[in-house]
């Protein structure tokens, strides 16, 4: 259910309520991630979840346009 945790740090999260026997709120997944990795900002834009991969995808797109197939 990591997708539910990701949703909770975006600008417009859905309700955090979930129905699992070990956690009742998707915010619990965010707290677990913070315990492992440090603070996670809230209310992020949609590009936030892509992290460094977004820049790499942009570089790859730029290099594939300049090279003939």
N, C-alpha and C positions, 0 to 999 in steps of 0.2 A: 504494500500500500504506500510506497514512497511517493507516488503521484499525488496522493491526498496531502502529504506533508508539503510537497512543492506548491500545491494550490494555496496553502495557507500563508505562504510568503509573497504571493503575488498581489497586485494592486486591488483586485476584486475577488477575494476568495469566496468559495461557497461555504455553507454551514459546516463547521468542523465535526459535527456529530457523526460518529460511525458506530457500527454494531459488531464489535469484536469482543471476545471474552477478556482480552488482556489490555485493551485500551478503548476508551469511549469517545476520544476526541482526536482528530487528526493533528491537533497541536502537539500531542504526545510524540509524534514522529519528528516534528521540528525540534522538540526538546532533546530527543535522543541524538539527533544530528548535531545539535549545539554542544552536547556533552562530549562528542567525539571530535568536533572540528572548531569549536568556538562560536561566538555570536553570529547569528544570521539576521541580516536586516529584513524588515517587513515592508510590505506595500511596494514591491518591486515591479518594474515593467516586465513584459513577457520575455525580453531578451536576457534577463538576469539568469534564468535557469540554464542557459547555454554556456555561460562562463567563457573560458578561453576558446572553446570550440567555435564560437561565433566568429572570432577573428580569423581563426584557421580556415573556416569555410569561405570567408571573404577572400583570403589570400589565394585559396585554391581556385575559386571562381575567376579571379583576375588572371591567374597564370594559365588557366585552360582557355581563356578567350584569346590570349596573345599567341598561343601555339596552334599550328595547324593540326587537324586530326588525322 
